[in-house]
Amino acid sequence: MKFEIAILASLAASVSAECPNACSGHGSCSSFDMCTCSRNWQGSDCSQRTCPFGLAHVDTPKGDLDHSNTITTGSVLTSSTVYPYGTEEKYPDMSVTLSGGSTLLTNTAHYYMECSNKGLCDRKTGECECFDGYDGNACQRASCPNSCSGHGTCETISDLAAAEFGNIYALWDADITMGCDCDAGYAGADCSSRMCKYGIDPLYTDDTAARVTTTSVRVSTSAASALTGTYALKFYDVFGEDYTTQPIVASATGANQCALAKAALEALPDDVISQVSCAAASAVSTNKGFDMEITFNTNPGQLKQLEVDYHLDGNEATMGVTAAAGGTMTVSTYQKGTTGEFVDYFATKCSGVTATVTEDGSSGWGADAKVGSIGYLSGLTTATENLLKACLGDSDGDATNNKDVYDWDYGYDVGNGDFLMGAFPHAIKTVPATPVPSTSKIDEGEFHLVWYDPSATNKFRVSNLPTTARKVASNIYTTSGTVERLGVDADSTGRKNNDQNNTITGYWPAAYTNKVYTNIDASCESGDSKLFNCLQKGDKLFIVDGCWGVTTAAGIAFGGVVATGTCADETSPNKGTGNLYTITKIYNQKATATTERHDSHTQRFTSGDYENRFVVEVDYNIGWATAAGDPDGSGSSTSGVVVLFKFTPSTSTGNYEYVSQCSNRGSCDGETGLCSCFRGYTGDDCTTMSSLAI
């Protein structure tokens, strides 16, 4: 009997020592009667599933994982089922100890976590139950609100950036953070709001003329070639929706080509363009191309660049030169300094002041030419000069250096009686006193940078000329914003108006491009810490050619006079540098064999090459080139230099949003997309004043 009891006790001991639940069929019984679970299974008996891991949206400490009653630094639980390589009890360790001491680590946040730390794991199914606002099998991405309401698509932030002028977003959440890409005409985080028609505030045009977009389309062929075939124009409305015209015959030139383009644009469906005007240029010979200037009079706001599509049959070009003539064809679109806008940053009219921007045809360092400008404000009397001084006011935000009783800024006094453009020029907008055309409330106006030289006959100097049609008596509008020349404090002496050597300049080798190469990295993300100011997407930029770049012993003397012809592109009619550009993309690219190795102090270009690593892309193609003459004295005719100025709008005064939904004279119904006009206004965009609507 005792023997039988002993046998039973032995058997009972053997059974109790086996792995629990036979490891549930998801593992093997190993040493010490412990289960070694198969992949994606866990628990003492391997009965619990492991959920998918993803980059943690938010890091959290895991606590005392090894039950040591101490929160330790470094890896614990090595060789465990869930963490075979170990994990940490604290937040991810941001440093590592080497022989030379502790070294900071980068990119160590957002450790992999089960359900990406934004969900709970269902151990029975191995599926994550995500918190609200997160999706994916590992809760690894954010949700788009309301599934974009059926009026948009849910995209990653990297895809959204790529759709916005090809920008690159490469941070840790590039494929994790999501957002709605709304269909044209819809807005809001979930694309649930209908947008209403945009219009120009009728009270705004009582006092000034509105800026609308004027785009030039140029098609040219080689001298022996004749143009043939068809093309189409792709127009983008204020919502970003694109419309492509019917094919346009390309053999017509001049006024005939304008008439065809105008008819095709106005024939677009849904009355998207109700009226355009077109002016033909005479720069291209008959049957060898055309150059026309199209103004979208009834489409206010900032529009995307017009495009020319001449591949209307797949990849096959439908416009070109005749086979008999041979030769090449060049197609370009560009701006002549007139683009639409939503906000007028130059909304303050200098009452009682009219002036004409006049070209300074003199050369050398004598008389008025000593300031080295290419223009000045003519037609001013002593009284109107004083009024303009008071209107211009402070340009650099420093009231301690203001002049006279008018509390305003001069140009920079170089100490020998000459006043050159300083680091903070004044900015004005000129609008012809008689609108062009005279029957229209639409006259774009043009921007100019000015400074004051009290020793000159024509004291108000202008850095850039207007287009031919606007070399007339004009009203002057001023801004509360600040214009600052781009530069870098390379010698650690601070911002000095005469510190010309460290100025950031721009270059582009041919006209009709939107890429500007700078001699120094001006990016806020990667630029030098000594930049006086930096550039990023969305910043506004003046790009003006003032015949800058006379080489002196001290470097580039900005504002100096250059030889006749070195500004041929800028001074030719209708090139127009009076525009304010918006930066759409800024980046660095690898150096090439022709990348300029310039002197880091003088910024002189020392060979025929140019700096092409640092790129700033703007919203419109530039209608002129810097490759004219030799303004920097390098001995090469392809090394033009242009000074860049950043414009920072005022955040408090002097701005007027005059292009908006319902024209500022009604409220938009987000469900229907229809305007409810205020009393006294009518029309689908509330832009019409009517006594019958009261």
LUMGU-671708 format. One record per residue (C-alpha): residue number from 1; x, y, z. Coordinates in Angstrom, 1 decimal, always signed. Layout:
REM residues N
num	c1	c2	c3
NUM	X	Y	Z
...
END
This chain:
REM residues 694
num	c1	c2	c3
1	+0.0	+0.0	+0.0
2	+2.8	+2.4	+0.9
3	+4.5	+1.5	-2.4
4	+1.4	+2.4	-4.4
5	+1.0	+5.8	-2.6
6	+4.7	+6.6	-3.4
7	+4.1	+5.8	-7.1
8	+1.0	+8.0	-7.2
9	+2.9	+10.9	-5.5
10	+5.7	+10.6	-8.1
11	+3.3	+10.7	-11.0
12	+1.5	+13.8	-9.5
13	+4.8	+15.5	-9.1
14	+5.7	+14.7	-12.7
15	+2.4	+16.1	-14.0
16	+2.6	+19.4	-12.1
17	+6.2	+20.0	-13.4
18	+5.1	+20.1	-17.1
19	+4.8	+23.4	-19.0
20	+1.4	+25.1	-18.4
21	-1.3	+24.1	-20.8
22	+1.3	+22.4	-23.0
23	+2.2	+25.9	-24.2
24	-1.2	+26.1	-25.9
25	+0.2	+24.6	-29.0
26	+2.0	+27.8	-29.7
27	+5.4	+27.1	-28.3
28	+7.7	+24.5	-26.9
29	+8.4	+23.4	-23.3
30	+12.0	+24.3	-22.6
31	+14.4	+24.2	-19.6
32	+13.0	+24.8	-16.2
33	+9.6	+23.8	-17.5
34	+9.1	+27.2	-19.1
35	+7.4	+27.8	-22.5
36	+9.4	+29.2	-25.3
37	+6.6	+30.8	-27.4
38	+6.4	+30.8	-31.2
39	+6.7	+34.2	-33.0
40	+3.8	+36.6	-32.2
41	+2.6	+34.6	-29.2
42	+3.3	+35.4	-25.5
43	+2.2	+34.6	-22.0
44	+3.3	+31.9	-19.5
45	+1.4	+29.4	-21.6
46	+1.8	+31.1	-25.0
47	-2.0	+31.6	-25.2
48	-1.8	+35.4	-25.8
49	-1.2	+37.0	-29.2
50	+1.3	+39.8	-29.8
51	-0.1	+42.7	-31.7
52	+1.7	+44.5	-34.6
53	+4.3	+47.1	-33.7
54	+4.8	+50.5	-35.2
55	+6.7	+53.7	-34.6
56	+5.3	+55.2	-31.4
57	+3.4	+58.4	-31.9
58	+4.3	+59.3	-28.4
59	+7.1	+57.7	-26.2
60	+6.2	+56.5	-22.7
61	+8.3	+54.7	-20.1
62	+7.4	+51.0	-19.6
63	+8.0	+50.8	-15.9
64	+9.7	+48.1	-13.8
65	+9.6	+45.3	-16.4
66	+12.1	+43.0	-14.6
67	+10.4	+43.4	-11.2
68	+13.7	+44.6	-9.6
69	+12.0	+47.4	-7.7
70	+14.3	+49.8	-9.6
71	+13.8	+51.7	-12.8
72	+17.1	+51.0	-14.5
73	+18.9	+52.5	-17.5
74	+19.8	+50.3	-20.4
75	+18.2	+47.2	-21.9
76	+16.3	+44.7	-19.8
77	+14.3	+41.6	-20.7
78	+16.8	+40.5	-23.4
79	+15.8	+37.4	-25.2
80	+12.2	+37.7	-24.1
81	+9.4	+36.7	-26.5
82	+8.2	+40.2	-27.2
83	+11.6	+42.0	-26.9
84	+14.2	+39.5	-28.1
85	+16.9	+42.3	-28.2
86	+15.7	+43.9	-25.0
87	+13.9	+47.1	-24.2
88	+14.2	+50.0	-21.8
89	+12.3	+50.8	-18.6
90	+12.8	+54.6	-19.0
91	+12.2	+56.8	-21.9
92	+14.4	+55.9	-24.9
93	+18.0	+56.7	-24.0
94	+19.2	+59.7	-25.9
95	+22.9	+59.3	-25.3
96	+25.5	+56.6	-25.4
97	+28.7	+56.4	-23.3
98	+31.9	+56.0	-25.3
99	+35.5	+56.1	-24.3
100	+35.6	+59.9	-24.8
101	+32.5	+60.5	-22.7
102	+28.7	+60.7	-23.3
103	+27.6	+61.4	-26.9
104	+24.1	+62.7	-27.8
105	+22.3	+60.4	-30.2
106	+19.9	+61.7	-32.8
107	+16.7	+60.1	-34.2
108	+16.2	+57.9	-31.1
109	+12.6	+59.1	-30.2
110	+9.5	+57.2	-31.4
111	+10.7	+53.7	-30.5
112	+8.7	+50.8	-31.9
113	+5.7	+50.1	-29.6
114	+2.9	+47.6	-29.8
115	+0.0	+49.3	-31.5
116	+2.3	+52.3	-31.9
117	+1.3	+53.4	-28.4
118	-2.0	+54.6	-29.7
119	-4.2	+51.5	-29.2
120	-4.8	+48.5	-27.0
121	-3.9	+45.0	-27.9
122	-6.6	+42.3	-28.0
123	-4.6	+39.3	-26.8
124	-7.2	+36.9	-28.1
125	-7.2	+38.0	-31.7
126	-3.8	+39.8	-31.9
127	-5.5	+42.9	-33.3
128	-5.0	+46.5	-32.2
129	-8.0	+48.4	-30.9
130	-6.9	+51.9	-32.0
131	-7.8	+55.1	-30.1
132	-10.0	+57.6	-31.9
133	-8.0	+59.4	-34.6
134	-5.7	+56.5	-35.5
135	-5.9	+53.8	-38.1
136	-3.9	+50.9	-39.4
137	-3.2	+47.3	-38.2
138	-0.7	+48.8	-35.8
139	-2.5	+52.1	-35.3
140	+0.5	+53.4	-37.1
141	-1.1	+56.3	-38.9
142	-3.5	+59.1	-38.1
143	-7.0	+59.0	-39.3
144	-8.4	+61.6	-41.7
145	-11.5	+63.2	-40.1
146	-14.8	+62.0	-41.3
147	-13.1	+60.2	-44.2
148	-12.7	+63.6	-45.9
149	-16.5	+63.7	-46.3
150	-16.4	+62.2	-49.7
151	-15.0	+65.4	-51.1
152	-11.3	+64.6	-50.9
153	-8.7	+61.9	-50.5
154	-6.8	+60.9	-47.3
155	-3.0	+61.4	-48.0
156	+0.2	+61.2	-46.1
157	+1.9	+64.4	-45.2
158	+4.8	+63.5	-47.6
159	+2.3	+63.1	-50.4
160	+0.6	+66.4	-49.5
161	+4.0	+68.1	-49.5
162	+4.8	+66.6	-52.9
163	+1.6	+67.8	-54.4
164	+2.5	+71.4	-53.2
165	+5.1	+72.4	-55.8
166	+7.1	+69.1	-55.3
167	+8.2	+69.8	-51.7
168	+9.8	+67.0	-49.8
169	+8.8	+66.0	-46.2
170	+11.1	+63.4	-44.8
171	+10.7	+63.5	-41.0
172	+9.8	+60.4	-38.9
173	+6.1	+60.8	-39.5
174	+6.3	+61.2	-43.3
175	+4.0	+58.2	-43.9
176	+2.2	+58.4	-40.5
177	+0.6	+61.8	-40.3
178	-2.4	+62.0	-42.6
179	-4.5	+64.8	-43.9
180	-7.3	+65.5	-46.4
181	-6.5	+66.7	-49.9
182	-9.8	+68.4	-50.7
183	-11.4	+68.5	-54.1
184	-11.5	+71.9	-55.7
185	-14.2	+74.1	-54.1
186	-14.1	+72.3	-50.8
187	-12.3	+73.2	-47.6
188	-11.9	+72.4	-43.9
189	-10.0	+69.6	-42.1
190	-12.6	+67.1	-43.3
191	-13.4	+68.8	-46.7
192	-17.0	+69.3	-45.5
193	-17.3	+73.0	-46.3
194	-18.3	+74.2	-49.7
195	-16.4	+77.3	-50.8
196	-18.1	+80.3	-52.3
197	-17.2	+82.4	-55.3
198	-14.3	+84.8	-54.9
199	-14.8	+88.5	-55.8
200	-13.2	+91.9	-55.3
201	-14.5	+94.1	-52.5
202	-16.4	+96.9	-54.3
203	-15.4	+99.4	-51.6
204	-11.8	+98.7	-52.2
205	-12.0	+99.7	-55.9
206	-13.6	+103.0	-54.9
207	-10.1	+104.1	-53.8
208	-7.7	+102.1	-55.9
209	-7.4	+99.5	-58.7
210	-7.2	+95.8	-58.1
211	-4.3	+93.6	-59.1
212	-5.2	+90.6	-61.3
213	-2.9	+88.1	-63.0
214	-1.3	+88.9	-66.3
215	+0.6	+86.0	-67.9
216	+2.7	+86.0	-71.1
217	+2.8	+83.1	-73.4
218	+5.8	+83.0	-75.8
219	+6.4	+80.4	-78.5
220	+9.5	+81.0	-80.7
221	+11.3	+78.9	-83.4
222	+14.7	+79.1	-85.0
223	+15.2	+81.7	-87.8
224	+14.5	+79.3	-90.6
225	+11.5	+77.6	-89.1
226	+7.8	+78.0	-89.5
227	+5.3	+77.2	-86.7
228	+2.5	+74.7	-87.3
229	+0.1	+72.4	-85.4
230	-2.1	+73.0	-82.3
231	-1.8	+73.6	-78.6
232	-4.0	+74.2	-75.6
233	-3.9	+76.5	-72.6
234	-4.4	+75.0	-69.1
235	-5.9	+77.5	-66.7
236	-6.1	+77.1	-62.9
237	-8.9	+78.9	-61.1
238	-8.6	+80.4	-57.6
239	-9.6	+77.0	-56.1
240	-6.8	+75.2	-57.9
241	-9.1	+73.4	-60.4
242	-7.6	+73.1	-63.8
243	-9.4	+73.7	-67.1
244	-7.9	+72.9	-70.5
245	-9.1	+74.7	-73.6
246	-10.0	+73.2	-76.9
247	-7.1	+72.9	-79.4
248	-5.8	+76.3	-80.7
249	-4.3	+76.6	-84.1
250	-0.7	+77.7	-83.7
251	+0.0	+79.0	-87.2
252	-1.7	+82.4	-86.6
253	+0.5	+85.1	-85.1
254	+0.1	+88.5	-83.5
255	-3.4	+89.8	-83.0
256	-4.9	+86.7	-84.7
257	-3.3	+84.4	-82.2
258	-4.6	+86.6	-79.4
259	-8.1	+86.4	-80.7
260	-7.9	+82.6	-80.9
261	-6.5	+82.3	-77.4
262	-9.1	+84.7	-76.0
263	-12.0	+82.8	-77.6
264	-10.7	+79.5	-76.4
265	-10.3	+80.7	-72.8
266	-13.7	+82.3	-72.6
267	-15.3	+79.2	-74.0
268	-14.3	+77.1	-71.0
269	-17.3	+75.5	-69.3
270	-19.2	+76.8	-66.2
271	-18.3	+80.4	-67.1
272	-15.0	+79.9	-65.3
273	-13.5	+82.8	-67.3
274	-16.0	+85.4	-68.3
275	-13.6	+87.9	-69.8
276	-9.9	+88.1	-70.7
277	-7.9	+90.7	-72.5
278	-5.0	+89.8	-74.8
279	-2.2	+92.0	-76.2
280	+0.2	+90.8	-78.8
281	+3.9	+91.5	-78.7
282	+5.9	+92.1	-81.8
283	+9.0	+90.3	-80.7
284	+8.5	+87.2	-82.8
285	+8.6	+87.2	-86.6
286	+5.6	+86.2	-88.6
287	+5.0	+82.4	-88.8
288	+8.0	+81.9	-86.5
289	+6.1	+82.1	-83.2
290	+4.1	+84.5	-81.1
291	+4.3	+86.4	-77.8
292	+1.0	+87.4	-76.2
293	+0.1	+88.9	-72.8
294	-3.2	+87.5	-71.4
295	-4.9	+89.3	-68.5
296	-7.6	+87.5	-66.5
297	-9.8	+90.5	-65.6
298	-12.6	+88.6	-63.9
299	-10.5	+86.0	-62.0
300	-9.1	+87.8	-58.9
301	-6.9	+86.3	-56.4
302	-3.6	+84.5	-56.6
303	-3.7	+82.0	-59.5
304	-1.3	+79.2	-60.4
305	+0.9	+79.8	-63.4
306	-0.9	+79.3	-66.8
307	+0.5	+76.3	-68.7
308	+0.8	+75.5	-72.4
309	+0.0	+72.0	-73.4
310	+1.2	+71.0	-76.9
311	+1.1	+67.2	-76.3
312	-2.6	+66.8	-77.1
313	-2.1	+63.2	-78.5
314	-0.5	+61.3	-75.7
315	+3.3	+61.9	-75.8
316	+3.2	+63.0	-79.4
317	+3.9	+66.8	-79.8
318	+1.0	+68.4	-81.7
319	+2.8	+71.8	-82.2
320	+6.2	+72.3	-83.7
321	+8.1	+73.5	-86.8
322	+7.3	+72.4	-90.3
323	+9.3	+69.4	-91.5
324	+10.5	+71.4	-94.5
325	+11.8	+74.2	-92.4
326	+13.4	+72.2	-89.7
327	+14.8	+73.9	-86.6
328	+13.7	+74.0	-83.0
329	+10.9	+75.4	-80.9
330	+10.8	+77.0	-77.4
331	+7.6	+77.4	-75.4
332	+7.6	+79.6	-72.3
333	+5.1	+81.2	-69.9
334	+6.2	+84.0	-67.6
335	+5.0	+87.0	-65.6
336	+5.7	+90.7	-66.4
337	+5.5	+91.8	-62.9
338	+1.7	+91.6	-62.5
339	+0.2	+88.8	-60.4
340	-3.1	+88.5	-58.6
341	-3.3	+88.6	-54.8
342	-5.8	+88.2	-51.9
343	-4.3	+90.8	-49.6
344	-3.0	+94.2	-50.5
345	+0.0	+94.8	-48.3
346	+0.3	+98.3	-49.9
347	-3.1	+99.6	-49.0
348	-2.2	+103.0	-47.7
349	-2.5	+105.7	-50.3
350	-0.2	+108.6	-50.0
351	-2.9	+111.3	-50.5
352	-2.0	+114.2	-52.8
353	+1.2	+112.5	-54.2
354	+1.6	+111.5	-57.8
355	+5.0	+110.7	-59.5
356	+6.4	+109.0	-62.5
357	+9.1	+106.3	-62.3
358	+11.7	+107.7	-64.8
359	+14.8	+106.0	-66.2
360	+18.1	+107.5	-65.3
361	+19.9	+107.4	-68.6
362	+23.2	+108.9	-67.3
363	+26.3	+106.9	-66.6
364	+29.4	+107.4	-64.5
365	+29.7	+108.7	-61.0
366	+28.8	+112.3	-61.6
367	+25.6	+114.2	-60.8
368	+22.5	+112.0	-60.2
369	+24.2	+108.9	-61.6
370	+26.5	+108.7	-58.5
371	+23.8	+106.8	-56.6
372	+23.9	+104.1	-59.3
373	+20.1	+103.6	-59.6
374	+18.3	+103.0	-62.9
375	+15.4	+105.2	-62.0
376	+14.0	+108.0	-59.9
377	+10.6	+109.5	-59.0
378	+10.0	+112.6	-61.2
379	+7.2	+115.1	-61.0
380	+7.5	+115.7	-57.3
381	+7.4	+119.2	-55.8
382	+8.9	+120.3	-52.5
383	+5.4	+119.9	-50.9
384	+4.7	+116.5	-52.4
385	+8.2	+115.3	-51.5
386	+7.5	+116.2	-47.8
387	+4.1	+114.4	-48.0
388	+5.9	+111.3	-49.4
389	+8.5	+111.4	-46.6
390	+5.7	+111.3	-44.0
391	+3.9	+108.5	-45.8
392	+7.1	+106.3	-46.1
393	+7.9	+106.6	-42.4
394	+10.2	+104.0	-40.8
395	+11.6	+101.3	-43.0
396	+13.8	+99.3	-40.6
397	+11.9	+99.1	-37.4
398	+14.5	+101.3	-35.6
399	+13.0	+104.6	-34.7
400	+16.3	+105.9	-33.3
401	+17.8	+106.5	-36.8
402	+14.8	+108.2	-38.3
403	+15.3	+111.6	-40.0
404	+13.7	+115.0	-39.9
405	+10.3	+115.9	-38.5
406	+8.8	+113.3	-40.9
407	+10.2	+110.5	-38.8
408	+11.4	+108.4	-41.7
409	+14.6	+106.7	-43.1
410	+17.1	+107.8	-45.8
411	+19.3	+105.6	-47.9
412	+22.7	+104.6	-46.6
413	+25.2	+107.5	-46.3
414	+28.6	+106.1	-47.5
415	+30.4	+109.2	-46.1
416	+31.4	+111.1	-49.2
417	+28.0	+112.7	-50.0
418	+26.6	+109.7	-51.8
419	+23.6	+107.8	-50.5
420	+23.2	+104.2	-51.7
421	+20.4	+101.7	-51.1
422	+20.8	+100.4	-47.6
423	+19.8	+97.1	-46.1
424	+16.3	+98.4	-45.5
425	+14.9	+100.2	-48.5
426	+11.4	+101.7	-48.6
427	+8.9	+99.8	-50.8
428	+6.0	+101.5	-52.7
429	+3.3	+100.5	-55.1
430	+2.7	+102.7	-58.1
431	-0.8	+102.7	-59.7
432	-1.3	+104.9	-62.8
433	-3.5	+107.9	-61.9
434	-5.4	+107.1	-65.0
435	-6.0	+103.3	-65.0
436	-4.7	+101.2	-67.9
437	-7.1	+100.9	-69.7
438	-8.8	+104.1	-68.6
439	-12.3	+102.5	-68.4
440	-11.2	+99.7	-66.0
441	-11.0	+99.3	-62.2
442	-8.4	+96.6	-62.9
443	-4.9	+98.0	-63.0
444	-2.2	+95.8	-61.5
445	+0.2	+98.5	-60.3
446	+3.8	+97.6	-59.8
447	+6.2	+97.5	-56.8
448	+9.4	+99.4	-56.5
449	+12.2	+99.7	-53.9
450	+13.2	+103.3	-53.3
451	+15.7	+105.2	-51.1
452	+16.5	+108.9	-50.6
453	+19.6	+110.8	-51.5
454	+19.4	+114.4	-50.2
455	+22.4	+115.4	-52.3
456	+20.9	+114.4	-55.7
457	+18.8	+116.5	-58.0
458	+16.2	+113.7	-58.2
459	+16.3	+112.7	-54.6
460	+14.0	+109.6	-54.5
461	+15.9	+106.8	-56.3
462	+14.2	+103.7	-57.7
463	+15.8	+100.3	-58.0
464	+13.7	+98.9	-60.8
465	+11.8	+100.4	-63.8
466	+8.1	+99.9	-64.6
467	+6.8	+98.3	-67.7
468	+6.3	+100.6	-70.7
469	+2.6	+101.2	-70.2
470	+3.1	+102.3	-66.6
471	+5.8	+104.9	-67.2
472	+3.1	+107.5	-66.4
473	+2.1	+109.7	-63.5
474	+1.0	+107.3	-60.8
475	-0.5	+107.3	-57.3
476	+1.9	+106.2	-54.6
477	+0.8	+103.5	-52.0
478	+3.0	+102.6	-49.0
479	+3.3	+99.6	-46.7
480	+3.7	+99.0	-43.0
481	+5.7	+95.9	-43.9
482	+9.5	+95.7	-43.9
483	+11.9	+95.1	-46.8
484	+15.3	+93.7	-45.8
485	+18.2	+92.8	-48.0
486	+19.3	+89.2	-47.5
487	+22.8	+88.8	-46.0
488	+25.0	+86.9	-43.6
489	+27.0	+88.3	-40.7
490	+30.2	+86.5	-41.8
491	+32.5	+88.9	-39.9
492	+30.4	+89.0	-36.7
493	+30.1	+92.8	-36.9
494	+26.3	+92.8	-37.0
495	+23.9	+94.3	-39.6
496	+25.6	+97.3	-41.2
497	+24.0	+99.1	-44.2
498	+27.4	+99.3	-45.9
499	+28.3	+95.7	-45.3
500	+27.9	+94.9	-49.0
501	+30.3	+92.0	-49.2
502	+28.2	+89.6	-47.3
503	+25.0	+90.2	-49.3
504	+23.1	+87.2	-50.7
505	+22.7	+87.5	-54.5
506	+20.7	+85.5	-57.0
507	+21.4	+84.2	-60.5
508	+19.5	+82.3	-63.2
509	+21.1	+81.5	-66.5
510	+18.1	+82.0	-68.7
511	+14.7	+83.8	-68.8
512	+11.3	+82.1	-68.1
513	+12.4	+80.0	-65.1
514	+11.2	+80.0	-61.5
515	+14.5	+78.8	-60.1
516	+16.9	+81.3	-58.5
517	+20.4	+80.1	-57.5
518	+21.8	+82.0	-54.5
519	+25.5	+82.4	-53.7
520	+24.9	+81.4	-50.0
521	+22.5	+79.0	-48.4
522	+19.7	+81.2	-47.3
523	+17.4	+78.5	-46.0
524	+16.0	+78.8	-42.4
525	+16.4	+75.0	-42.1
526	+20.0	+74.5	-43.3
527	+21.5	+78.0	-43.6
528	+24.3	+79.6	-41.6
529	+23.4	+80.6	-38.1
530	+24.8	+84.1	-38.9
531	+22.2	+84.9	-41.5
532	+20.6	+88.3	-40.9
533	+17.4	+86.8	-42.1
534	+16.5	+83.5	-43.8
535	+14.0	+82.1	-46.3
536	+11.4	+79.4	-46.1
537	+8.4	+78.3	-48.0
538	+5.7	+81.0	-48.1
539	+8.1	+83.9	-47.6
540	+7.7	+86.8	-50.0
541	+10.6	+88.0	-52.1
542	+11.5	+91.1	-54.2
543	+13.7	+90.1	-57.2
544	+14.8	+93.4	-58.8
545	+17.6	+94.1	-61.2
546	+19.1	+97.5	-60.4
547	+22.2	+97.1	-62.5
548	+23.9	+96.0	-59.3
549	+27.4	+94.6	-59.0
550	+30.1	+97.0	-59.9
551	+33.3	+95.5	-58.7
552	+35.5	+97.6	-56.5
553	+38.5	+97.0	-54.3
554	+36.2	+96.3	-51.4
555	+34.0	+93.9	-53.3
556	+30.6	+94.4	-54.9
557	+29.4	+98.0	-54.6
558	+25.7	+97.6	-54.7
559	+24.1	+100.7	-56.1
560	+27.1	+101.5	-58.3
561	+26.6	+102.5	-62.0
562	+27.6	+99.9	-64.6
563	+28.4	+100.2	-68.2
564	+25.7	+100.8	-70.7
565	+24.0	+97.5	-71.8
566	+24.7	+95.4	-68.8
567	+21.1	+95.6	-67.8
568	+19.7	+95.1	-71.3
569	+17.1	+92.5	-70.2
570	+15.8	+94.6	-67.4
571	+15.6	+97.9	-69.3
572	+14.0	+96.5	-72.4
573	+10.2	+97.2	-72.6
574	+7.8	+95.1	-70.7
575	+10.2	+92.8	-68.9
576	+8.8	+94.1	-65.6
577	+10.7	+93.4	-62.4
578	+8.1	+95.1	-60.2
579	+6.6	+91.9	-58.8
580	+6.4	+90.4	-55.4
581	+7.1	+86.6	-55.6
582	+6.1	+83.9	-53.1
583	+8.6	+81.1	-52.3
584	+7.2	+77.7	-53.1
585	+10.3	+75.6	-52.4
586	+13.8	+76.1	-51.1
587	+16.4	+73.3	-51.1
588	+20.1	+72.4	-51.6
589	+21.3	+70.1	-54.3
590	+24.6	+68.4	-55.0
591	+27.5	+70.4	-56.4
592	+28.4	+69.9	-60.0
593	+31.5	+70.3	-62.1
594	+30.5	+73.9	-62.9
595	+29.6	+74.9	-59.4
596	+31.1	+78.3	-58.6
597	+34.0	+78.4	-56.1
598	+33.6	+82.1	-55.2
599	+35.6	+84.1	-52.7
600	+33.8	+83.7	-49.4
601	+34.4	+87.3	-48.4
602	+33.8	+89.4	-51.6
603	+31.3	+86.9	-53.1
604	+32.9	+87.6	-56.4
605	+32.4	+85.0	-59.1
606	+36.0	+84.0	-60.1
607	+35.2	+82.1	-63.3
608	+32.6	+81.6	-66.0
609	+30.7	+79.1	-63.8
610	+28.1	+80.0	-61.2
611	+26.9	+78.7	-57.9
612	+24.0	+76.3	-58.4
613	+23.8	+74.3	-55.2
614	+21.3	+76.6	-53.3
615	+17.9	+76.8	-55.0
616	+14.9	+79.0	-54.3
617	+11.8	+78.3	-56.4
618	+9.1	+81.0	-56.7
619	+5.5	+80.8	-57.7
620	+5.9	+82.4	-61.2
621	+8.4	+82.2	-64.0
622	+10.6	+85.2	-64.2
623	+10.5	+87.0	-67.6
624	+14.0	+88.2	-67.7
625	+17.5	+86.8	-67.3
626	+20.6	+87.8	-65.3
627	+23.0	+86.6	-68.1
628	+23.5	+90.1	-69.6
629	+26.8	+91.9	-69.5
630	+29.4	+91.5	-66.7
631	+28.0	+93.2	-63.6
632	+30.3	+91.5	-61.2
633	+33.5	+92.0	-63.1
634	+34.4	+88.4	-63.3
635	+35.3	+88.6	-67.0
636	+32.4	+86.4	-68.0
637	+29.3	+87.6	-69.7
638	+27.2	+84.9	-68.0
639	+27.5	+85.8	-64.4
640	+24.9	+88.4	-63.7
641	+24.1	+89.2	-60.1
642	+20.8	+90.3	-58.6
643	+20.2	+91.4	-55.1
644	+17.4	+89.7	-53.2
645	+15.1	+91.4	-50.7
646	+12.7	+89.6	-48.2
647	+9.4	+91.3	-47.6
648	+7.8	+90.8	-44.2
649	+4.2	+92.0	-44.2
650	+2.9	+93.9	-41.2
651	+0.8	+91.9	-38.8
652	-1.2	+94.8	-37.5
653	-1.8	+97.7	-39.9
654	-1.7	+98.7	-43.5
655	-3.1	+95.4	-45.0
656	-6.4	+94.9	-46.7
657	-7.9	+91.5	-47.8
658	-9.9	+92.7	-50.7
659	-10.2	+89.4	-52.6
660	-12.3	+86.9	-50.7
661	-15.3	+84.6	-50.8
662	-18.4	+86.7	-51.3
663	-16.2	+89.8	-51.8
664	-16.2	+90.8	-48.1
665	-19.8	+91.8	-48.7
666	-21.6	+88.7	-47.7
667	-21.4	+85.4	-45.8
668	-20.7	+82.0	-47.3
669	-23.0	+79.1	-46.7
670	-20.6	+76.2	-46.2
671	-23.3	+73.6	-47.1
672	-24.5	+75.1	-50.4
673	-21.5	+77.2	-51.5
674	-23.8	+80.2	-52.0
675	-23.3	+83.7	-50.8
676	-25.7	+85.5	-48.6
677	-25.1	+89.1	-49.4
678	-25.3	+92.0	-47.0
679	-27.9	+94.7	-47.5
680	-27.0	+96.9	-50.5
681	-25.1	+94.2	-52.4
682	-26.0	+91.5	-54.8
683	-24.6	+89.0	-57.4
684	-23.4	+85.5	-56.9
685	-20.2	+86.9	-55.4
686	-21.8	+90.0	-53.7
687	-19.6	+92.3	-55.7
688	-22.4	+94.5	-57.1
689	-23.7	+97.4	-55.2
690	-27.4	+98.0	-55.8
691	-30.0	+100.3	-54.1
692	-32.6	+97.7	-54.9
693	-30.9	+95.2	-52.6
694	-31.4	+97.4	-49.5
END
